[in-house]
């Protein structure tokens, strides 16, 4: 494995090409919608590993984020309110998404997500390259320091990682099946491993179990890690604690 940092003028940029990223985006919106439809009525109020959110809160956050991706006007509206609310920007924005969808029933959430997901995928696919190369504001805190992203990093990477990670969260909270494939989830996992390796910059050997897993090695004298895909994602997302280079987080 060769570490391949992705940056444009010092800004964090996506590693995957836009076409691949958009294929993943369209599939991920469908899979998250499939997961929501599979939930039992009792599942929606189960706690998740992202307190204080329960499954319903998590679903409404993802609906609000899909609305952001689908509409520039909605993106500007939510970001403006989040800035005025103050505090950590992303927390203010995701909190707003939960609050604004609080009156929706689970059936309404599922229907609205099914309607919004394809619009979000289409809008992201049509984002021009010159826009994706621009810097995004505000800067984000990652691993204890502020870093700058391109808009493309948000559009091509974060907007897909977010529902992918929350599929794991909801599956763990409810016991709902969360099938993974090499063709979809495996590409997302490989991208995460490469960015994680770039961020810590050390030698290692990593093996992740399952159809979305694989084996990656940098150097010959690094520590060896063997984990499930879900456990690796939980650690590098900061949901659980990792030691050594596993303490290096990757944004979702």
Secondary structure as the mmCIF struct_conf table of DSSP 4:
data_model
#
loop_
_struct_conf.conf_type_id
_struct_conf.id
_struct_conf.beg_label_comp_id
_struct_conf.beg_label_asym_id
_struct_conf.beg_label_seq_id
_struct_conf.end_label_comp_id
_struct_conf.end_label_asym_id
_struct_conf.end_label_seq_id
STRN STRN1 UNK A 7 UNK A 8
TURN_TY1_P TURN_TY1_P1 UNK A 9 UNK A 10
STRN STRN2 UNK A 11 UNK A 12
BEND BEND1 UNK A 15 UNK A 16
HELX_RH_AL_P HELX_RH_AL_P1 UNK A 18 UNK A 38
HELX_RH_3T_P HELX_RH_3T_P1 UNK A 41 UNK A 45
STRN STRN3 UNK A 47 UNK A 47
BEND BEND2 UNK A 49 UNK A 50
TURN_TY1_P TURN_TY1_P2 UNK A 51 UNK A 52
STRN STRN4 UNK A 54 UNK A 54
HELX_RH_AL_P HELX_RH_AL_P2 UNK A 55 UNK A 70
HELX_RH_AL_P HELX_RH_AL_P3 UNK A 72 UNK A 85
BEND BEND3 UNK A 87 UNK A 88
HELX_RH_AL_P HELX_RH_AL_P4 UNK A 89 UNK A 100
TURN_TY1_P TURN_TY1_P3 UNK A 101 UNK A 103
HELX_RH_AL_P HELX_RH_AL_P5 UNK A 106 UNK A 125
TURN_TY1_P TURN_TY1_P4 UNK A 126 UNK A 126
HELX_RH_AL_P HELX_RH_AL_P6 UNK A 129 UNK A 132
TURN_TY1_P TURN_TY1_P5 UNK A 133 UNK A 133
BEND BEND4 UNK A 134 UNK A 134
STRN STRN5 UNK A 135 UNK A 135
HELX_LH_PP_P HELX_LH_PP_P1 UNK A 136 UNK A 136
BEND BEND5 UNK A 137 UNK A 138
STRN STRN6 UNK A 140 UNK A 142
TURN_TY1_P TURN_TY1_P6 UNK A 143 UNK A 144
STRN STRN7 UNK A 145 UNK A 147
STRN STRN8 UNK A 149 UNK A 150
HELX_RH_AL_P HELX_RH_AL_P7 UNK A 151 UNK A 153
HELX_RH_PI_P HELX_RH_PI_P1 UNK A 154 UNK A 158
HELX_RH_AL_P HELX_RH_AL_P8 UNK A 159 UNK A 174
TURN_TY1_P TURN_TY1_P7 UNK A 182 UNK A 184
HELX_RH_AL_P HELX_RH_AL_P9 UNK A 185 UNK A 200
STRN STRN9 UNK A 204 UNK A 209
BEND BEND6 UNK A 210 UNK A 210
TURN_TY1_P TURN_TY1_P8 UNK A 211 UNK A 212
STRN STRN10 UNK A 214 UNK A 218
BEND BEND7 UNK A 219 UNK A 222
STRN STRN11 UNK A 223 UNK A 228
HELX_RH_AL_P HELX_RH_AL_P10 UNK A 229 UNK A 236
TURN_TY1_P TURN_TY1_P9 UNK A 237 UNK A 238
BEND BEND8 UNK A 239 UNK A 240
HELX_RH_3T_P HELX_RH_3T_P2 UNK A 244 UNK A 247
#
